[in-house]
Amino acid sequence: MTRLRLASFVAVLLVALAFGAGALAGNGRVAPRVEGPALDGKRLNLASFRGRPLVVNVWSSW
């Protein structure tokens, strides 16, 4: 690939991700009530992060 083609591809990819991320995040909708244990043993409530960006990483090891 030439540099111009690569730069065009990256630009289109970034624009697609930027517009797609907003749709996936559900902008304007309230997240469901989620509560669970934090690493320090206390209870963590998702509502305490209201109004701030939050990334929830859910993973599993099989």
mmCIF file of the N, C-alpha and C atoms, coordinates in Angstrom:
data_MODEL
# 
_entry.id   MODEL 
# 
loop_
_atom_site.group_PDB 
_atom_site.id 
_atom_site.type_symbol 
_atom_site.label_atom_id 
_atom_site.label_alt_id 
_atom_site.label_comp_id 
_atom_site.label_asym_id 
_atom_site.label_entity_id 
_atom_site.label_seq_id 
_atom_site.pdbx_PDB_ins_code 
_atom_site.Cartn_x 
_atom_site.Cartn_y 
_atom_site.Cartn_z 
_atom_site.occupancy 
_atom_site.B_iso_or_equiv 
_atom_site.pdbx_formal_charge 
_atom_site.auth_seq_id 
_atom_site.auth_comp_id 
_atom_site.auth_asym_id 
_atom_site.auth_atom_id 
_atom_site.pdbx_PDB_model_num 
ATOM 1   N N  . MET A 1 1  ? 0.828   -1.189  0.000  1.00 0.00 ? 1  MET A N  1 
ATOM 2   C CA . MET A 1 1  ? 0.000   0.000   0.000  1.00 0.00 ? 1  MET A CA 1 
ATOM 3   C C  . MET A 1 1  ? 0.869   1.248   0.000  1.00 0.00 ? 1  MET A C  1 
ATOM 4   N N  . THR A 1 2  ? 0.452   2.193   -0.744 1.00 0.00 ? 2  THR A N  1 
ATOM 5   C CA . THR A 1 2  ? 1.183   3.456   -0.725 1.00 0.00 ? 2  THR A CA 1 
ATOM 6   C C  . THR A 1 2  ? 0.819   4.223   0.540  1.00 0.00 ? 2  THR A C  1 
ATOM 7   N N  . ARG A 1 3  ? 1.587   5.216   0.866  1.00 0.00 ? 3  ARG A N  1 
ATOM 8   C CA . ARG A 1 3  ? 1.331   6.002   2.081  1.00 0.00 ? 3  ARG A CA 1 
ATOM 9   C C  . ARG A 1 3  ? -0.013  6.701   2.030  1.00 0.00 ? 3  ARG A C  1 
ATOM 10  N N  . LEU A 1 4  ? -0.382  7.206   0.853  1.00 0.00 ? 4  LEU A N  1 
ATOM 11  C CA . LEU A 1 4  ? -1.650  7.904   0.714  1.00 0.00 ? 4  LEU A CA 1 
ATOM 12  C C  . LEU A 1 4  ? -2.828  6.950   0.945  1.00 0.00 ? 4  LEU A C  1 
ATOM 13  N N  . ARG A 1 5  ? -2.744  5.752   0.404  1.00 0.00 ? 5  ARG A N  1 
ATOM 14  C CA . ARG A 1 5  ? -3.818  4.776   0.593  1.00 0.00 ? 5  ARG A CA 1 
ATOM 15  C C  . ARG A 1 5  ? -3.916  4.356   2.058  1.00 0.00 ? 5  ARG A C  1 
ATOM 16  N N  . LEU A 1 6  ? -2.763  4.173   2.683  1.00 0.00 ? 6  LEU A N  1 
ATOM 17  C CA . LEU A 1 6  ? -2.754  3.792   4.089  1.00 0.00 ? 6  LEU A CA 1 
ATOM 18  C C  . LEU A 1 6  ? -3.327  4.910   4.956  1.00 0.00 ? 6  LEU A C  1 
ATOM 19  N N  . ALA A 1 7  ? -2.937  6.147   4.689  1.00 0.00 ? 7  ALA A N  1 
ATOM 20  C CA . ALA A 1 7  ? -3.453  7.286   5.451  1.00 0.00 ? 7  ALA A CA 1 
ATOM 21  C C  . ALA A 1 7  ? -4.958  7.431   5.245  1.00 0.00 ? 7  ALA A C  1 
ATOM 22  N N  . SER A 1 8  ? -5.431  7.211   4.022  1.00 0.00 ? 8  SER A N  1 
ATOM 23  C CA . SER A 1 8  ? -6.868  7.285   3.746  1.00 0.00 ? 8  SER A CA 1 
ATOM 24  C C  . SER A 1 8  ? -7.618  6.197   4.494  1.00 0.00 ? 8  SER A C  1 
ATOM 25  N N  . PHE A 1 9  ? -7.070  5.010   4.489  1.00 0.00 ? 9  PHE A N  1 
ATOM 26  C CA . PHE A 1 9  ? -7.700  3.893   5.195  1.00 0.00 ? 9  PHE A CA 1 
ATOM 27  C C  . PHE A 1 9  ? -7.793  4.176   6.689  1.00 0.00 ? 9  PHE A C  1 
ATOM 28  N N  . VAL A 1 10 ? -6.724  4.666   7.286  1.00 0.00 ? 10 VAL A N  1 
ATOM 29  C CA . VAL A 1 10 ? -6.718  4.972   8.720  1.00 0.00 ? 10 VAL A CA 1 
ATOM 30  C C  . VAL A 1 10 ? -7.717  6.087   9.029  1.00 0.00 ? 10 VAL A C  1 
ATOM 31  N N  . ALA A 1 11 ? -7.793  7.108   8.167  1.00 0.00 ? 11 ALA A N  1 
ATOM 32  C CA . ALA A 1 11 ? -8.728  8.204   8.395  1.00 0.00 ? 11 ALA A CA 1 
ATOM 33  C C  . ALA A 1 11 ? -10.168 7.713   8.353  1.00 0.00 ? 11 ALA A C  1 
ATOM 34  N N  . VAL A 1 12 ? -10.497 6.896   7.370  1.00 0.00 ? 12 VAL A N  1 
ATOM 35  C CA . VAL A 1 12 ? -11.857 6.352   7.261  1.00 0.00 ? 12 VAL A CA 1 
ATOM 36  C C  . VAL A 1 12 ? -12.161 5.453   8.462  1.00 0.00 ? 12 VAL A C  1 
ATOM 37  N N  . LEU A 1 13 ? -11.209 4.669   8.874  1.00 0.00 ? 13 LEU A N  1 
ATOM 38  C CA . LEU A 1 13 ? -11.401 3.793   10.029 1.00 0.00 ? 13 LEU A CA 1 
ATOM 39  C C  . LEU A 1 13 ? -11.653 4.596   11.299 1.00 0.00 ? 13 LEU A C  1 
ATOM 40  N N  . LEU A 1 14 ? -10.892 5.657   11.511 1.00 0.00 ? 14 LEU A N  1 
ATOM 41  C CA . LEU A 1 14 ? -11.076 6.482   12.706 1.00 0.00 ? 14 LEU A CA 1 
ATOM 42  C C  . LEU A 1 14 ? -12.427 7.180   12.705 1.00 0.00 ? 14 LEU A C  1 
ATOM 43  N N  . VAL A 1 15 ? -12.852 7.665   11.557 1.00 0.00 ? 15 VAL A N  1 
ATOM 44  C CA . VAL A 1 15 ? -14.167 8.319   11.472 1.00 0.00 ? 15 VAL A CA 1 
ATOM 45  C C  . VAL A 1 15 ? -15.266 7.299   11.746 1.00 0.00 ? 15 VAL A C  1 
ATOM 46  N N  . ALA A 1 16 ? -15.150 6.103   11.178 1.00 0.00 ? 16 ALA A N  1 
ATOM 47  C CA . ALA A 1 16 ? -16.150 5.064   11.406 1.00 0.00 ? 16 ALA A CA 1 
ATOM 48  C C  . ALA A 1 16 ? -16.211 4.670   12.872 1.00 0.00 ? 16 ALA A C  1 
ATOM 49  N N  . LEU A 1 17 ? -15.067 4.547   13.503 1.00 0.00 ? 17 LEU A N  1 
ATOM 50  C CA . LEU A 1 17 ? -15.047 4.198   14.929 1.00 0.00 ? 17 LEU A CA 1 
ATOM 51  C C  . LEU A 1 17 ? -15.629 5.314   15.784 1.00 0.00 ? 17 LEU A C  1 
ATOM 52  N N  . ALA A 1 18 ? -15.340 6.554   15.430 1.00 0.00 ? 18 ALA A N  1 
ATOM 53  C CA . ALA A 1 18 ? -15.846 7.684   16.210 1.00 0.00 ? 18 ALA A CA 1 
ATOM 54  C C  . ALA A 1 18 ? -17.370 7.749   16.150 1.00 0.00 ? 18 ALA A C  1 
ATOM 55  N N  . PHE A 1 19 ? -17.938 7.573   14.970 1.00 0.00 ? 19 PHE A N  1 
ATOM 56  C CA . PHE A 1 19 ? -19.397 7.627   14.848 1.00 0.00 ? 19 PHE A CA 1 
ATOM 57  C C  . PHE A 1 19 ? -20.046 6.366   15.390 1.00 0.00 ? 19 PHE A C  1 
ATOM 58  N N  . GLY A 1 20 ? -19.402 5.237   15.233 1.00 0.00 ? 20 GLY A N  1 
ATOM 59  C CA . GLY A 1 20 ? -19.951 3.978   15.721 1.00 0.00 ? 20 GLY A CA 1 
ATOM 60  C C  . GLY A 1 20 ? -19.911 3.861   17.230 1.00 0.00 ? 20 GLY A C  1 
ATOM 61  N N  . ALA A 1 21 ? -18.909 4.440   17.857 1.00 0.00 ? 21 ALA A N  1 
ATOM 62  C CA . ALA A 1 21 ? -18.781 4.347   19.311 1.00 0.00 ? 21 ALA A CA 1 
ATOM 63  C C  . ALA A 1 21 ? -19.941 5.031   20.010 1.00 0.00 ? 21 ALA A C  1 
ATOM 64  N N  . GLY A 1 22 ? -20.388 6.157   19.483 1.00 0.00 ? 22 GLY A N  1 
ATOM 65  C CA . GLY A 1 22 ? -21.525 6.860   20.072 1.00 0.00 ? 22 GLY A CA 1 
ATOM 66  C C  . GLY A 1 22 ? -22.791 6.039   19.991 1.00 0.00 ? 22 GLY A C  1 
ATOM 67  N N  . ALA A 1 23 ? -22.976 5.337   18.898 1.00 0.00 ? 23 ALA A N  1 
ATOM 68  C CA . ALA A 1 23 ? -24.165 4.504   18.743 1.00 0.00 ? 23 ALA A CA 1 
ATOM 69  C C  . ALA A 1 23 ? -24.115 3.306   19.685 1.00 0.00 ? 23 ALA A C  1 
ATOM 70  N N  . LEU A 1 24 ? -22.942 2.724   19.853 1.00 0.00 ? 24 LEU A N  1 
ATOM 71  C CA . LEU A 1 24 ? -22.813 1.570   20.737 1.00 0.00 ? 24 LEU A CA 1 
ATOM 72  C C  . LEU A 1 24 ? -22.969 1.964   22.200 1.00 0.00 ? 24 LEU A C  1 
ATOM 73  N N  . ALA A 1 25 ? -22.522 3.150   22.543 1.00 0.00 ? 25 ALA A N  1 
ATOM 74  C CA . ALA A 1 25 ? -22.587 3.590   23.929 1.00 0.00 ? 25 ALA A CA 1 
ATOM 75  C C  . ALA A 1 25 ? -24.005 3.926   24.354 1.00 0.00 ? 25 ALA A C  1 
ATOM 76  N N  . GLY A 1 26 ? -24.892 4.167   23.401 1.00 0.00 ? 26 GLY A N  1 
ATOM 77  C CA . GLY A 1 26 ? -26.266 4.491   23.752 1.00 0.00 ? 26 GLY A CA 1 
ATOM 78  C C  . GLY A 1 26 ? -26.380 5.864   24.369 1.00 0.00 ? 26 GLY A C  1 
ATOM 79  N N  . ASN A 1 27 ? -25.833 6.841   23.714 1.00 0.00 ? 27 ASN A N  1 
ATOM 80  C CA . ASN A 1 27 ? -25.870 8.208   24.239 1.00 0.00 ? 27 ASN A CA 1 
ATOM 81  C C  . ASN A 1 27 ? -27.292 8.637   24.555 1.00 0.00 ? 27 ASN A C  1 
ATOM 82  N N  . GLY A 1 28 ? -27.473 9.248   25.724 1.00 0.00 ? 28 GLY A N  1 
ATOM 83  C CA . GLY A 1 28 ? -28.779 9.746   26.121 1.00 0.00 ? 28 GLY A CA 1 
ATOM 84  C C  . GLY A 1 28 ? -29.621 8.743   26.889 1.00 0.00 ? 28 GLY A C  1 
ATOM 85  N N  . ARG A 1 29 ? -29.186 7.520   26.962 1.00 0.00 ? 29 ARG A N  1 
ATOM 86  C CA . ARG A 1 29 ? -29.942 6.513   27.707 1.00 0.00 ? 29 ARG A CA 1 
ATOM 87  C C  . ARG A 1 29 ? -29.286 6.272   29.067 1.00 0.00 ? 29 ARG A C  1 
ATOM 88  N N  . VAL A 1 30 ? -30.086 5.904   30.024 1.00 0.00 ? 30 VAL A N  1 
ATOM 89  C CA . VAL A 1 30 ? -29.582 5.618   31.371 1.00 0.00 ? 30 VAL A CA 1 
ATOM 90  C C  . VAL A 1 30 ? -29.150 4.157   31.422 1.00 0.00 ? 30 VAL A C  1 
ATOM 91  N N  . ALA A 1 31 ? -27.973 3.922   31.985 1.00 0.00 ? 31 ALA A N  1 
ATOM 92  C CA . ALA A 1 31 ? -27.462 2.562   32.117 1.00 0.00 ? 31 ALA A CA 1 
ATOM 93  C C  . ALA A 1 31 ? -28.285 1.797   33.147 1.00 0.00 ? 31 ALA A C  1 
ATOM 94  N N  . PRO A 1 32 ? -28.370 0.486   33.006 1.00 0.00 ? 32 PRO A N  1 
ATOM 95  C CA . PRO A 1 32 ? -29.108 -0.297  33.998 1.00 0.00 ? 32 PRO A CA 1 
ATOM 96  C C  . PRO A 1 32 ? -28.420 -0.262  35.357 1.00 0.00 ? 32 PRO A C  1 
ATOM 97  N N  . ARG A 1 33 ? -29.184 -0.545  36.396 1.00 0.00 ? 33 ARG A N  1 
ATOM 98  C CA . ARG A 1 33 ? -28.631 -0.558  37.749 1.00 0.00 ? 33 ARG A CA 1 
ATOM 99  C C  . ARG A 1 33 ? -27.677 -1.748  37.894 1.00 0.00 ? 33 ARG A C  1 
ATOM 100 N N  . VAL A 1 34 ? -26.429 -1.444  38.183 1.00 0.00 ? 34 VAL A N  1 
ATOM 101 C CA . VAL A 1 34 ? -25.403 -2.477  38.337 1.00 0.00 ? 34 VAL A CA 1 
ATOM 102 C C  . VAL A 1 34 ? -24.652 -2.193  39.619 1.00 0.00 ? 34 VAL A C  1 
ATOM 103 N N  . GLU A 1 35 ? -24.490 -3.211  40.428 1.00 0.00 ? 35 GLU A N  1 
ATOM 104 C CA . GLU A 1 35 ? -23.761 -3.082  41.688 1.00 0.00 ? 35 GLU A CA 1 
ATOM 105 C C  . GLU A 1 35 ? -22.974 -4.358  41.913 1.00 0.00 ? 35 GLU A C  1 
ATOM 106 N N  . GLY A 1 36 ? -21.783 -4.211  42.467 1.00 0.00 ? 36 GLY A N  1 
ATOM 107 C CA . GLY A 1 36 ? -20.965 -5.387  42.729 1.00 0.00 ? 36 GLY A CA 1 
ATOM 108 C C  . GLY A 1 36 ? -19.813 -5.048  43.650 1.00 0.00 ? 36 GLY A C  1 
ATOM 109 N N  . PRO A 1 37 ? -19.027 -6.063  44.005 1.00 0.00 ? 37 PRO A N  1 
ATOM 110 C CA . PRO A 1 37 ? -17.902 -5.829  44.917 1.00 0.00 ? 37 PRO A CA 1 
ATOM 111 C C  . PRO A 1 37 ? -16.744 -5.132  44.208 1.00 0.00 ? 37 PRO A C  1 
ATOM 112 N N  . ALA A 1 38 ? -16.122 -4.183  44.899 1.00 0.00 ? 38 ALA A N  1 
ATOM 113 C CA . ALA A 1 38 ? -14.923 -3.517  44.391 1.00 0.00 ? 38 ALA A CA 1 
ATOM 114 C C  . ALA A 1 38 ? -13.702 -4.282  44.887 1.00 0.00 ? 38 ALA A C  1 
ATOM 115 N N  . LEU A 1 39 ? -12.551 -3.921  44.390 1.00 0.00 ? 39 LEU A N  1 
ATOM 116 C CA . LEU A 1 39 ? -11.322 -4.611  44.790 1.00 0.00 ? 39 LEU A CA 1 
ATOM 117 C C  . LEU A 1 39 ? -10.987 -4.411  46.261 1.00 0.00 ? 39 LEU A C  1 
ATOM 118 N N  . ASP A 1 40 ? -11.449 -3.296  46.853 1.00 0.00 ? 40 ASP A N  1 
ATOM 119 C CA . ASP A 1 40 ? -11.163 -3.034  48.262 1.00 0.00 ? 40 ASP A CA 1 
ATOM 120 C C  . ASP A 1 40 ? -12.203 -3.651  49.194 1.00 0.00 ? 40 ASP A C  1 
ATOM 121 N N  . GLY A 1 41 ? -13.156 -4.412  48.652 1.00 0.00 ? 41 GLY A N  1 
ATOM 122 C CA . GLY A 1 41 ? -14.157 -5.089  49.466 1.00 0.00 ? 41 GLY A CA 1 
ATOM 123 C C  . GLY A 1 41 ? -15.456 -4.328  49.636 1.00 0.00 ? 41 GLY A C  1 
ATOM 124 N N  . LYS A 1 42 ? -15.464 -3.046  49.294 1.00 0.00 ? 42 LYS A N  1 
ATOM 125 C CA . LYS A 1 42 ? -16.683 -2.246  49.404 1.00 0.00 ? 42 LYS A CA 1 
ATOM 126 C C  . LYS A 1 42 ? -17.595 -2.549  48.223 1.00 0.00 ? 42 LYS A C  1 
ATOM 127 N N  . ARG A 1 43 ? -18.835 -2.032  48.281 1.00 0.00 ? 43 ARG A N  1 
ATOM 128 C CA . ARG A 1 43 ? -19.780 -2.203  47.178 1.00 0.00 ? 43 ARG A CA 1 
ATOM 129 C C  . ARG A 1 43 ? -19.578 -1.069  46.182 1.00 0.00 ? 43 ARG A C  1 
ATOM 130 N N  . LEU A 1 44 ? -19.576 -1.386  44.903 1.00 0.00 ? 44 LEU A N  1 
ATOM 131 C CA . LEU A 1 44 ? -19.424 -0.402  43.844 1.00 0.00 ? 44 LEU A CA 1 
ATOM 132 C C  . LEU A 1 44 ? -20.731 -0.303  43.085 1.00 0.00 ? 44 LEU A C  1 
ATOM 133 N N  . ASN A 1 45 ? -21.251 0.912   42.959 1.00 0.00 ? 45 ASN A N  1 
ATOM 134 C CA . ASN A 1 45 ? -22.515 1.153   42.291 1.00 0.00 ? 45 ASN A CA 1 
ATOM 135 C C  . ASN A 1 45 ? -22.250 1.942   41.014 1.00 0.00 ? 45 ASN A C  1 
ATOM 136 N N  . LEU A 1 46 ? -22.782 1.478   39.885 1.00 0.00 ? 46 LEU A N  1 
ATOM 137 C CA . LEU A 1 46 ? -22.572 2.139   38.611 1.00 0.00 ? 46 LEU A CA 1 
ATOM 138 C C  . LEU A 1 46 ? -23.148 3.554   38.612 1.00 0.00 ? 46 LEU A C  1 
ATOM 139 N N  . ALA A 1 47 ? -24.208 3.789   39.357 1.00 0.00 ? 47 ALA A N  1 
ATOM 140 C CA . ALA A 1 47 ? -24.844 5.107   39.402 1.00 0.00 ? 47 ALA A CA 1 
ATOM 141 C C  . ALA A 1 47 ? -23.913 6.172   39.978 1.00 0.00 ? 47 ALA A C  1 
ATOM 142 N N  . SER A 1 48 ? -22.910 5.793   40.741 1.00 0.00 ? 48 SER A N  1 
ATOM 143 C CA . SER A 1 48 ? -21.990 6.775   41.313 1.00 0.00 ? 48 SER A CA 1 
ATOM 144 C C  . SER A 1 48 ? -21.104 7.420   40.249 1.00 0.00 ? 48 SER A C  1 
ATOM 145 N N  . PHE A 1 49 ? -21.079 6.861   39.040 1.00 0.00 ? 49 PHE A N  1 
ATOM 146 C CA . PHE A 1 49 ? -20.285 7.413   37.944 1.00 0.00 ? 49 PHE A CA 1 
ATOM 147 C C  . PHE A 1 49 ? -21.139 8.220   36.966 1.00 0.00 ? 49 PHE A C  1 
ATOM 148 N N  . ARG A 1 50 ? -22.388 8.509   37.320 1.00 0.00 ? 50 ARG A N  1 
ATOM 149 C CA . ARG A 1 50 ? -23.295 9.234   36.425 1.00 0.00 ? 50 ARG A CA 1 
ATOM 150 C C  . ARG A 1 50 ? -22.709 10.578  36.000 1.00 0.00 ? 50 ARG A C  1 
ATOM 151 N N  . GLY A 1 51 ? -22.784 10.854  34.696 1.00 0.00 ? 51 GLY A N  1 
ATOM 152 C CA . GLY A 1 51 ? -22.277 12.104  34.156 1.00 0.00 ? 51 GLY A CA 1 
ATOM 153 C C  . GLY A 1 51 ? -20.810 12.071  33.777 1.00 0.00 ? 51 GLY A C  1 
ATOM 154 N N  . ARG A 1 52 ? -20.143 10.969  34.054 1.00 0.00 ? 52 ARG A N  1 
ATOM 155 C CA . ARG A 1 52 ? -18.734 10.839  33.710 1.00 0.00 ? 52 ARG A CA 1 
ATOM 156 C C  . ARG A 1 52 ? -18.550 9.637   32.787 1.00 0.00 ? 52 ARG A C  1 
ATOM 157 N N  . PRO A 1 53 ? -17.592 9.714   31.864 1.00 0.00 ? 53 PRO A N  1 
ATOM 158 C CA . PRO A 1 53 ? -17.333 8.557   30.994 1.00 0.00 ? 53 PRO A CA 1 
ATOM 159 C C  . PRO A 1 53 ? -16.835 7.380   31.817 1.00 0.00 ? 53 PRO A C  1 
ATOM 160 N N  . LEU A 1 54 ? -17.257 6.198   31.450 1.00 0.00 ? 54 LEU A N  1 
ATOM 161 C CA . LEU A 1 54 ? -16.866 5.001   32.182 1.00 0.00 ? 54 LEU A CA 1 
ATOM 162 C C  . LEU A 1 54 ? -16.714 3.853   31.210 1.00 0.00 ? 54 LEU A C  1 
ATOM 163 N N  . VAL A 1 55 ? -15.618 3.132   31.312 1.00 0.00 ? 55 VAL A N  1 
ATOM 164 C CA . VAL A 1 55 ? -15.379 1.935   30.503 1.00 0.00 ? 55 VAL A CA 1 
ATOM 165 C C  . VAL A 1 55 ? -15.529 0.737   31.433 1.00 0.00 ? 55 VAL A C  1 
ATOM 166 N N  . VAL A 1 56 ? -16.433 -0.165  31.076 1.00 0.00 ? 56 VAL A N  1 
ATOM 167 C CA . VAL A 1 56 ? -16.647 -1.382  31.864 1.00 0.00 ? 56 VAL A CA 1 
ATOM 168 C C  . VAL A 1 56 ? -16.051 -2.538  31.083 1.00 0.00 ? 56 VAL A C  1 
ATOM 169 N N  . ASN A 1 57 ? -15.029 -3.155  31.632 1.00 0.00 ? 57 ASN A N  1 
ATOM 170 C CA . ASN A 1 57 ? -14.337 -4.259  30.975 1.00 0.00 ? 57 ASN A CA 1 
ATOM 171 C C  . ASN A 1 57 ? -14.859 -5.564  31.574 1.00 0.00 ? 57 ASN A C  1 
ATOM 172 N N  . VAL A 1 58 ? -15.597 -6.310  30.775 1.00 0.00 ? 58 VAL A N  1 
ATOM 173 C CA . VAL A 1 58 ? -16.136 -7.597  31.220 1.00 0.00 ? 58 VAL A CA 1 
ATOM 174 C C  . VAL A 1 58 ? -15.425 -8.686  30.445 1.00 0.00 ? 58 VAL A C  1 
ATOM 175 N N  . TRP A 1 59 ? -14.742 -9.578  31.158 1.00 0.00 ? 59 TRP A N  1 
ATOM 176 C CA . TRP A 1 59 ? -14.005 -10.626 30.485 1.00 0.00 ? 59 TRP A CA 1 
ATOM 177 C C  . TRP A 1 59 ? -14.108 -11.924 31.268 1.00 0.00 ? 59 TRP A C  1 
ATOM 178 N N  . SER A 1 60 ? -13.724 -12.983 30.636 1.00 0.00 ? 60 SER A N  1 
ATOM 179 C CA . SER A 1 60 ? -13.783 -14.286 31.273 1.00 0.00 ? 60 SER A CA 1 
ATOM 180 C C  . SER A 1 60 ? -12.630 -15.142 30.765 1.00 0.00 ? 60 SER A C  1 
ATOM 181 N N  . SER A 1 61 ? -12.212 -16.067 31.570 1.00 0.00 ? 61 SER A N  1 
ATOM 182 C CA . SER A 1 61 ? -11.179 -17.012 31.187 1.00 0.00 ? 61 SER A CA 1 
ATOM 183 C C  . SER A 1 61 ? -11.799 -18.401 31.157 1.00 0.00 ? 61 SER A C  1 
ATOM 184 N N  . TRP A 1 62 ? -11.693 -19.043 30.062 1.00 0.00 ? 62 TRP A N  1 
ATOM 185 C CA . TRP A 1 62 ? -12.305 -20.375 29.933 1.00 0.00 ? 62 TRP A CA 1 
ATOM 186 C C  . TRP A 1 62 ? -11.296 -21.440 30.181 1.00 0.00 ? 62 TRP A C  1 
# 
